[in-house]
Amino acid sequence: MSVNINFLGGASTVTGSKYLVRHEGKCLLIDCGLFQGYKPLRLRNWTPLPIAPSEIDAVLLTHAHLDHSGYLPLLAREGFTGHVYASTGTRDLCRILLPDSGHIQEEDAAFANRNGFSKHAPALPLYTRQDALDCLHLLKAVQFGVTFQPIPGWRVSFSPAGHILGASSVLLNVAGRRILFSGDLGRPDDLIMNAPADAPAADTVLIESTYGDREHPKEDVLTELGPALKKLAKRGGVAVVPVFAVGRAQALLHAIHLLKVAGEIPTSLPVFLDSPMAVHTTHLFEQHPQDHRLSSKDTRALTHGATMVSSTDESRALAQRHGPMVILSASGMATGGRVLHHLALYAGNRRNMIILTGFQAPGTRGATLASGAKSVRIHGREIEVKAEVVQLQSASAHADANQLLAWLRTMPEAPDQVYVVHGELAAADELRKRIKHELGWRAIVPEHGSSWPT
């Protein structure tokens, strides 16, 4: 029987990555992500998978971002009982991210019910914090470079992918077929993360394409961020910075620290990290020095260069402060969490600033803000946007199109087939064309729900 891949997410879209590999009655799920962005995509989270979770033998995670791991609590609640294999960094991050995700969903549902803006009565969370806690015992950590068998006879190894702590590319060897999952690839010139390892030989490759149709600018994040914060400090405004709690928050903290050391912005400019998840993640950098390029001194500066805000009372108290100040808060595309309250409070003042720090998936509030919209809908209300919106083009933790192709070129031999995944359709198809024309390899963009042989 052949080996088949069923694309249950991350196909023709940049979210919800789930790839089900089937062979001789066994099933292995690579990534288990939430859909985010447009409502039709988010509704997929509520649609049962085409396979009973109890029939999935094991799960592999490339990394801990919720669009790759955030469906796990629901998978486990619906009957999955196997192991979830991940790198040590990914395991540790999931212990933070997944309960926080459940908590945020509970908070958002409760807020909707209190204020009556949901069409559902009552509004329910997709899963709860307890659901997430209940699935954590399934996580099993594996070191980079170690070969293991999630299913007897199925051999797997993880290699560093850069991007965030613990991010991995996955090489699966089953029935004589070598299948390589890139995961989300980081940049070779990332401010804080190590470069991805070279790609191993494989017969089939699944390559992400978040930035498959564009190149990063030549300028770095310090060149972009410095003038914006200098201007903000001068006019006494408040900068609200939606950040991913894992990776982006720490990169921005490090960049602000470097700008202060260089005298580019006032050392007195107050910085607040308002996200329990981001606070806990920042401390993890000390525990995983092999995953990043920061020195021990730089790592200490991450935790001492900003005021760490954990409780909701501390978060609300920020509203009583006057600018200038910088508030970094999750989530990175402004899809939920505390950052929404800060945006609702500060977006209406021209003295303030909203700083977007990376790719904003279509359908998210971040994308709405990036488009120059005059208002954004938050908690059932239209919030006027008068604050200056700054989108940093250089802060992305993803490899750009040239860097993705360069990674593919490190493969010792050409694969038989490349599937271009985890990208918006335009980005994925542009990368597909470049793979075909520049490398001469077979490449397709699979559709959601489709199944292909390896």
Secondary structure, 3 states (H helix, E strand, C coil): CCCEEEEEECCCCCCCCEEEEEECCEEEEECCCCCCCCHHHHHHHHCCCCCCHHHCCEEECCCCCHHHHCCHHHHHHCCCCCEEEECHHHHHHHHHHHHHHHHHHHHHHHHHHHHCCCCCCCCCCCCCHHHHHHHHHHEEECCCCCCEEEECCEEEEEEECCCCCCCEEEEEEECCEEEEECCCCCCCCCCCECCCCCCCCCCEEEEECCCCCCCCCCCCHHHHHHHHHHHHHHHCCEEEEECCCCCHHHHHHHHHHHHHHCCCCCCCCCEEEECHHHHHHHHHCCCCHHHECCCHHHHHHHHHCCEEECCHHHHHHHHHCCCCEEEEECCCCCCCCCHHHHHHHHCCCCCCEEEECCCCCCCCHHHHHHCCCCEEEECCEEEECCCEEEECCCCCCCCCHHHHHHHHHCCCCCCCEEEEECCCHHHHHHHHHHHHHHHCCCEECCCCCCEEEC
